Amino acid sequence: MSGNIQLLNDTLAAARAEGRSALIAYLPAGFPTVDGGIEAIKAVFDGGADVVEVGLPHSDPVLDGPVIQTADDIALRGGVRIADVMRTVREAHAATGKPVLVMTYWNPIDRYGIERFTAELAEAGGAGCILPDLPVQESGTWREHADKHGLGTVFVVAPSSKDERLATITAAGSGFVYAASLMGVTGTRESVGNQAQDLVRRTKATTDLPVCVGLGVSNAKQAAEVAGFADGVIVGSAFVKLMLDADDEAVGLAAVRALAADLADGVRGKA
C-alpha cells in the first residue's frame, strides 16, 4: 500500500493556491492517552489545521523543550509503543482524510527496522516522516524505503545552516522543508525572530519545495507574521501546553480546537 505524500503535496499546493500559508500542528502520540491523543488531533483538524505531525515520544528528545518533554514523559509512562503511533496516524487520517506525518528521532526507527516502519506507516495512511536528527548523508537507505512506500522525507534546516548545506538538505528532502525559526529547542516565545525570514529566503533559493517554519509560534499574530514569508506555519508546544494545563480532557480538546481556529485565521491574514 502506498503512503500519502501526494495528499501532502496537494494540500500544501491548495493552500498556496488560496494565497495563504498552510497550518501544520504537532501533537505527540499517547498524550494524554492513546485515545486522547487521537481525539486531540481530530480537534486541531476540526479547528482548521491542514496537516498534523504526530510525535513519536522519545526518552531523549534533544530538539524538544520542557512542554513537549513533559508530554512525552506522560506518554512513555503510559506505555505508548510504535504500534500506538501507527494507530494514531491511521485513525486520525481515516477520520479526516487529511495528511498526517510522524515526527521522530532516528533511534526508534533504526531499532524497529526501516522497512517495517515505512511499510506500516504507509499502510496506516501516513504521508511521511520528519527526521530532525538523521544526517542527510546517512539517509539513503531510509529515503529508498520511504520513496518505495509513497512517503515524504522532511529534513530540518536551521539559521546556522550554510547555503551549500541548505542545497544538500533540500535536494534530498520531499514534501516540505522544516525551517527551525531560531537556534534552540521547541517552545512558545514572545517573538519568532528575524532569523526565520532570512532562513526561508535562503532555503527557497535552493528548492521548489514548500518551506514551513516552526519553533516559537503560539498565537494568531505570530502565525500571520510567519505566513507573510513562509509556505507553512508549524505550531506544537502551544497545543501541547493547552492539553497539559486543562482540568480534564474535554476542556483540553475544546482549547486546542479553539487555538487551531485562531491560528487558521492567522495564516489567512485575519489575525
Secondary structure in CASP SS format (residue, H / E / C, confidence):
PFRMAT SS
TARGET T0000
AUTHOR 0000-0000-0000
METHOD secondary structure of the structure
MODEL  1
M C 1.00
S C 1.00
G C 1.00
N C 1.00
I H 1.00
Q H 1.00
L H 1.00
L H 1.00
N H 1.00
D H 1.00
T H 1.00
L H 1.00
A H 1.00
A H 1.00
A H 1.00
R H 1.00
A H 1.00
E C 1.00
G C 1.00
R C 1.00
S C 1.00
A E 1.00
L E 1.00
I E 1.00
A E 1.00
Y E 1.00
L E 1.00
P E 1.00
A C 1.00
G C 1.00
F C 1.00
P C 1.00
T C 1.00
V H 1.00
D H 1.00
G H 1.00
G H 1.00
I H 1.00
E H 1.00
A H 1.00
I H 1.00
K H 1.00
A H 1.00
V H 1.00
F H 1.00
D H 1.00
G H 1.00
G C 1.00
A C 1.00
D C 1.00
V E 1.00
V E 1.00
E E 1.00
V E 1.00
G E 1.00
L C 1.00
P C 1.00
H C 1.00
S C 1.00
D C 1.00
P C 1.00
V C 1.00
L C 1.00
D C 1.00
G C 1.00
P H 1.00
V H 1.00
I H 1.00
Q H 1.00
T H 1.00
A H 1.00
D H 1.00
D H 1.00
I H 1.00
A H 1.00
L H 1.00
R H 1.00
G C 1.00
G C 1.00
V C 1.00
R C 1.00
I H 1.00
A H 1.00
D H 1.00
V H 1.00
M H 1.00
R H 1.00
T H 1.00
V H 1.00
R H 1.00
E H 1.00
A H 1.00
H H 1.00
A H 1.00
A H 1.00
T H 1.00
G C 1.00
K C 1.00
P C 1.00
V E 1.00
L E 1.00
V E 1.00
M E 1.00
T C 1.00
Y C 1.00
W H 1.00
N H 1.00
P H 1.00
I H 1.00
D H 1.00
R H 1.00
Y H 1.00
G C 1.00
I H 1.00
E H 1.00
R H 1.00
F H 1.00
T H 1.00
A H 1.00
E H 1.00
L H 1.00
A H 1.00
E H 1.00
A C 1.00
G C 1.00
G C 1.00
A C 1.00
G E 1.00
C E 1.00
I E 1.00
L C 1.00
P C 1.00
D C 1.00
L C 1.00
P C 1.00
V H 1.00
Q H 1.00
E H 1.00
S C 1.00
G H 1.00
T H 1.00
W H 1.00
R H 1.00
E H 1.00
H H 1.00
A H 1.00
D H 1.00
K H 1.00
H C 1.00
G C 1.00
L C 1.00
G E 1.00
T E 1.00
V E 1.00
F C 1.00
V E 1.00
V E 1.00
A C 1.00
P C 1.00
S C 1.00
S C 1.00
K C 1.00
D H 1.00
E H 1.00
R H 1.00
L H 1.00
A H 1.00
T H 1.00
I H 1.00
T H 1.00
A H 1.00
A H 1.00
G C 1.00
S C 1.00
G C 1.00
F C 1.00
V E 1.00
Y E 1.00
A E 1.00
A E 1.00
S C 1.00
L C 1.00
M C 1.00
G C 1.00
V C 1.00
T C 1.00
G C 1.00
T C 1.00
R C 1.00
E C 1.00
S C 1.00
V C 1.00
G C 1.00
N C 1.00
Q H 1.00
A H 1.00
Q H 1.00
D H 1.00
L H 1.00
V H 1.00
R H 1.00
R H 1.00
T H 1.00
K H 1.00
A C 1.00
T C 1.00
T C 1.00
D C 1.00
L C 1.00
P C 1.00
V E 1.00
C E 1.00
V E 1.00
G E 1.00
L C 1.00
G C 1.00
V C 1.00
S C 1.00
N C 1.00
A H 1.00
K H 1.00
Q H 1.00
A H 1.00
A H 1.00
E H 1.00
V H 1.00
A H 1.00
G C 1.00
F C 1.00
A C 1.00
D C 1.00
G E 1.00
V E 1.00
I E 1.00
V E 1.00
G C 1.00
S H 1.00
A H 1.00
F H 1.00
V H 1.00
K H 1.00
L H 1.00
M H 1.00
L H 1.00
D H 1.00
A C 1.00
D C 1.00
D C 1.00
E H 1.00
A H 1.00
V H 1.00
G H 1.00
L H 1.00
A H 1.00
A H 1.00
V H 1.00
R H 1.00
A H 1.00
L H 1.00
A H 1.00
A H 1.00
D H 1.00
L H 1.00
A H 1.00
D H 1.00
G H 1.00
V H 1.00
R C 1.00
G C 1.00
K C 1.00
A C 1.00
END
